[in-house]
Amino acid sequence: MVRYAELKGLYEIEKTIGCGGFAKVKLATHVATGEKVAVKIMNKTGLGDDLPRVKLELKALKSFSHQHICKLYQVIESETHFFIVIEYCSGGELFDHIVEKNRLSESESRTFFRQIVSGVAYLHSLGYAHRDLKPENVLLDKDQNLKLIDFGLCARPEGGMGSPLYTSCGSPTYAAPELVLGKKYLGPEVDVWAMGVLLYALLVGALPFDDINIDSLYKKILSGKYAEPPFLSAESKRLIASMLQVDPKKRITVQELLSHPWLTLGILDPVDYTSIDLRKYDKDCVDVMASYYNVNPERMWRHLKKWKYDYHTATYFLLLSRKKRGAVLRLVSLPGQLHLKMRLE
Ligand SMILES: Cn1cc(Br)cc1C(=O)Nc1[nH]nc2c1CN(C(=O)N[C@H](CN1CCCC1)c1ccccc1)C21CC1
C-alpha cells in the first residue's frame, strides 16, 4: 500500500474505486469526523499539458455548492501530486444502475432527470457548461440522489455563455452535431444535447447513437435519427426529440426544461435549481470545531470563512453533512503533535 505522506493522520486510504488517465480515485476516511470521502490523486508529472485542466476543474469545484454536484472538501498539492478530496457517493455510477435495471420506468427516470437538470441549470447559472455529461459522470449517493462529477472539461467562456467555444471535447457518443462538425458552439446547447442522450439512456436502456465505427457514429449523430421504442410515451418522445435537435437553435433550452410538462408531470412545481448554500455559518458545527481546537467560535469562523479548502474546510463540510443526517456532531482527537500542527494559523 503506497503511503502518501501528505495524507498521513488526516485521511486513511482504503481502496481504489476508479482509475482513469493520470488520475485514480480512492475511498478514504476523514480521520477527524470518521466520514467516508473520495480522494482523486493526480500525478503531476504525468499530467503535462493537462495541468491547466486540473486548475480549471479545481477553480470550478471551489465555486460550486449544490445538492446535485459532488462537493469539494479539500485540495492538497505536493511537489508531485494533487490530492483532491471530494464527496463520496456510495451508490456508484448511474450508468451501472441503468445497466442493472435494463431500463428505468418513466417515473424513476423523471426523478433522476429532474436532479440532473437541477445540477446543470445551476452550473449554467454560474456561467459554466459541463461539456462532458454522460452516465459515467453521474453518481448516486447513499440516498439515491444524483451528483455530477468530472469538471475537467467544463468551460466558462470569457465572454459568458454567449461566446462560442471551439475545443472539441468529451466522448463522441454524447457529442452534439455542432461539436462533431467542429463548428463553433455554445456550451449550454451542447449540455442540452448530452442530457437528451442521458434521458434516452434512462428511458430506453440504450444509446440513441451508437456505432463501433467512429465515422458511422458521426453520421448517425448528424442525421439526428434514432430508434423510438414503442414503450416510450408520446410526451417522452416529444421531450427527447426537443433535446436531440440537430440544429442547436431549435434545441430546447435548460430554462424551458425546468418547467417542461414531462418534468413537472404530477409534481406541479418547476425544477428548483437554487443551491442550498453550504457556506453559511452553522453554530453547532463551528462550536464543535472551536472547542476541539480550544479557540473561541469567532476565531474559528474567521478561519473557516476564508474557504481555504484545507483540512478545516473539509471538517466543517463533513460535520454539516453529519448534522443534515441527524448524526451526532463529534470530532475524534488526532494524534497530539498533528493536532497542534493543525492549529489555526
Ligand atoms: C464507482 N463507484 C462504486 C461505488 Br460503491 C462508489 C463509486 C464511486 O466512484 N464513488 C465516487 N464518489 N465520489 C467520487 C467517486 C468517483 N469519483 C470520480 O471522480 N470518478 C471519475 C470517474 N470518471 C467517469 C468517466 C471517466 C472517469 C474518475 C476520474 C478520474 C479518475 C478516476 C475516476 C468521485 C470523486 C468524485
The ligand as an SDF file (V2000), in Angstrom:
LIG
                    3D

 36 41  0  0  0  0  0  0  0  0999 V2000
  -17.8810    3.5760   -8.9580 C   0  0  0  0  0  0  0  0  0  0  0  0
  -18.2640    3.5600   -7.5650 N   0  0  0  0  0  0  0  0  0  0  0  0
  -18.8520    2.4840   -6.9680 C   0  0  0  0  0  0  0  0  0  0  0  0
  -19.0820    2.8310   -5.6800 C   0  0  0  0  0  0  0  0  0  0  0  0
  -19.8770    1.7220   -4.4320 Br  0  0  0  0  0  0  0  0  0  0  0  0
  -18.6440    4.1200   -5.4420 C   0  0  0  0  0  0  0  0  0  0  0  0
  -18.1390    4.5360   -6.6510 C   0  0  0  0  0  0  0  0  0  0  0  0
  -17.5330    5.8560   -6.8970 C   0  0  0  0  0  0  0  0  0  0  0  0
  -16.8660    6.0080   -7.8730 O   0  0  0  0  0  0  0  0  0  0  0  0
  -17.7900    6.8380   -5.9710 N   0  0  0  0  0  0  0  0  0  0  0  0
  -17.3000    8.1360   -6.0180 C   0  0  0  0  0  0  0  0  0  0  0  0
  -17.6030    9.0210   -5.0410 N   0  0  0  0  0  0  0  0  0  0  0  0
  -17.0170   10.2190   -5.3180 N   0  0  0  0  0  0  0  0  0  0  0  0
  -16.3340   10.0740   -6.4700 C   0  0  0  0  0  0  0  0  0  0  0  0
  -16.4960    8.7990   -6.9260 C   0  0  0  0  0  0  0  0  0  0  0  0
  -15.7890    8.6390   -8.2020 C   0  0  0  0  0  0  0  0  0  0  0  0
  -15.2640    9.9820   -8.4930 N   0  0  0  0  0  0  0  0  0  0  0  0
  -14.6990   10.3130   -9.7080 C   0  0  0  0  0  0  0  0  0  0  0  0
  -14.2440   11.4300   -9.9050 O   0  0  0  0  0  0  0  0  0  0  0  0
  -14.6980    9.3320  -10.6630 N   0  0  0  0  0  0  0  0  0  0  0  0
  -14.2220    9.6320  -12.0330 C   0  0  0  0  0  0  0  0  0  0  0  0
  -14.9900    8.7410  -12.9750 C   0  0  0  0  0  0  0  0  0  0  0  0
  -14.9190    9.2580  -14.3620 N   0  0  0  0  0  0  0  0  0  0  0  0
  -16.0380    8.7290  -15.1460 C   0  0  0  0  0  0  0  0  0  0  0  0
  -15.5360    8.6830  -16.5570 C   0  0  0  0  0  0  0  0  0  0  0  0
  -14.0550    8.7700  -16.5040 C   0  0  0  0  0  0  0  0  0  0  0  0
  -13.6600    8.8610  -15.0290 C   0  0  0  0  0  0  0  0  0  0  0  0
  -12.7360    9.4220  -12.1240 C   0  0  0  0  0  0  0  0  0  0  0  0
  -11.9560   10.4670  -12.5800 C   0  0  0  0  0  0  0  0  0  0  0  0
  -10.5810   10.2910  -12.7050 C   0  0  0  0  0  0  0  0  0  0  0  0
  -10.0040    9.0530  -12.3720 C   0  0  0  0  0  0  0  0  0  0  0  0
  -10.8160    8.0100  -11.8970 C   0  0  0  0  0  0  0  0  0  0  0  0
  -12.1960    8.1860  -11.7830 C   0  0  0  0  0  0  0  0  0  0  0  0
  -15.5140   10.8800   -7.3700 C   0  0  0  0  0  0  0  0  0  0  0  0
  -14.5190   11.8160   -6.8800 C   0  0  0  0  0  0  0  0  0  0  0  0
  -15.7340   12.3070   -7.5000 C   0  0  0  0  0  0  0  0  0  0  0  0
  1  2  1  0
  2  3  1  0
  2  7  1  0
  3  4  2  0
  4  5  1  0
  4  6  1  0
  6  7  2  0
  7  8  1  0
  8  9  2  0
  8 10  1  0
 10 11  1  0
 11 12  1  0
 11 15  2  0
 12 13  1  0
 13 14  2  0
 14 15  1  0
 14 34  1  0
 15 16  1  0
 16 17  1  0
 17 18  1  0
 17 34  1  0
 18 19  2  0
 18 20  1  0
 20 21  1  0
 21 22  1  0
 21 28  1  0
 22 23  1  0
 23 24  1  0
 23 27  1  0
 24 25  1  0
 25 26  1  0
 26 27  1  0
 28 29  1  0
 28 33  2  0
 29 30  2  0
 30 31  1  0
 31 32  2  0
 32 33  1  0
 34 35  1  0
 34 36  1  0
 35 36  1  0
M  END
$$$$
